[in-house]
Amino acid sequence: MAAPAVRRADFLMTLAYATDLATGHSRDFALRSCVLAMRLAEVAGLDELTRRSVYHQALLRYIGCNADTHLLSAAFGDEIALRRDLQRIDIGNKPELAETIVRALKRTFADLPPEELAKAVERGLSEAMQVSVPILAGHCEVAERIAERIGLSKEIRENLGQLYERWDGKGLPRGLSGNAVKLPVRLVTLAQDAIALTEAHGYETMTTMIANRAGGAYEKELAGLFIAHSERLLAGLEEPVDRETILALEPTPHAMLEEEACEESYLAIADMIDMRMPSTFGHSRAVAALADAAGKKAGLPASDIRSVRWAAYTHDIGELAIPVSIWMRAGALTERETDAARLHPYHGERALASLGGEGKAIAALVLRHHERLDGSGYHRYARGSDLSPAARVLAADEAFQTAREARPYRAALSDTAAAAKLRSAVKDGKLCADAVEAVLTCAGQPGRRATAERLAGLTPREIEVLRLIAAGHTAKEAARLLEIAPKTADNHIQSLYSKIGVSTRAAAALYALERGMIEHGTSAA
């Protein structure tokens, strides 16, 4: 199994997409703000080291924003809607900020009688700062910690710890002012506000608002420089920004992550996702540990086991698009909320699409983790032939682990009850029997059947060879791709032919297709 080497900037783009979802920003917001910030840094004549900090600040500014989201939601309701509203105002303007908070509170308590609604709004407004400051401080600390885990420098980490600070000292949580707020922080704040305000109000109004905030949210010289060059700086940024553009902007040297660093980066993403609320904390780690064990039990190739483990770390990244207030509510989701929730595999795939290479296999697994063999899953209603053995393991694993975790809207099942639920899904043709038994055996449940029965006893290497020849590769090409001798590849082919009862490549390819063993790609953007 070849060890992966992933450019760290690809991970940054995955995190950027995730934070766009969680903060209610438009698609590619962080990427577009990165382009704008780097253009502004160039106009300002900043040195390479400072531009490197600007690059990372623009992509990662909000990576800590998931911490304690349940507390933010409990106080103000739909936190994504609140964050979207805050993007469009000057939070240093107290009347404007109060109006925004009141609007959020009225939205949250809209079902109360008028007198009770008025009291709830008054109470919420009076407690807003007391609630918000510790949460925002937590965002800063978590951002620094995640940055450390993915190998970023102390300077970049310190910048991320100032994400809410302002030039005029009216930021949070420390109220830093002037040059105490680091230059990359000041520059990126201006760039991101410019994009958000342009989207909300148009170019002309945006430039007026930036000019009015000069000396307040932004230092006068920086705001003046932006306004003087704004038309050129914003050119083309109304369109999506692609991966190649962001990679080309990264100042040298370009950091690469080897397998151990990739593992830690995926794990950092898992923790970022799960920090939304107490009931999900540690969920992705648990799914990944069980997926790794079940993949080995099912006889998957080593590369598949790694992919299913990394997919398990990131399978819920798309859920960041769903307000935590929905998950915290005791009642059932509405039809509209259900439809939105069922799109989270799509958002997860898109978040991981920037990784390229082996990341495509991980994105494909995330896309399919709620699909079912009979087409009753979501969001693509895929059927068995579209679900690889790794995808089947992840689907069974996620279903079992989630069932035995409590949520605000339902109680946890016992391990025995969760196992019974999965076996019932097997009887109904929804989950793969072999995948379910591998998962349950690894979870300590009594086994009902031998695993890997449908794969006819193929070894992990034979599965790899079968996939390649089913995809049209010759024995020599398969040998080259797997870095084995051609004679060894041919021996594997003859062995797997014998085990599955065929004598031609075409029949072997059909066998692989029927059992979901063909590698499928991701969906179109």
GITA-V321377 format. One record per helix or strand. SS is the DSSP state (~ for helix, > for strand). FROM is the first residue (numbers start at 0). LEN is the number of residues. If there is no record, write none. Layout:
# GITA-V321377
SS_FROM_LEN + SS_FROM_LEN
This chain:
# GITA-V321377
>_5_2 + ~_7_16 + ~_28_15 + ~_47_13 + ~_68_8 + ~_78_8 + ~_93_15 + ~_113_36 + ~_153_7 + ~_177_3 + ~_182_19 + ~_202_11 + >_213_1 + >_217_1 + ~_219_14 + ~_242_7 + >_255_2 + ~_258_16 + ~_277_3 + ~_282_15 + ~_301_13 + ~_316_5 + ~_323_5 + ~_334_7 + ~_343_12 + ~_358_9 + >_373_1 + >_382_1 + ~_383_3 + ~_388_15 + >_406_1 + >_409_1 + ~_414_13 + ~_432_10 + ~_452_3 + ~_459_11 + ~_474_8 + ~_485_15 + ~_504_10
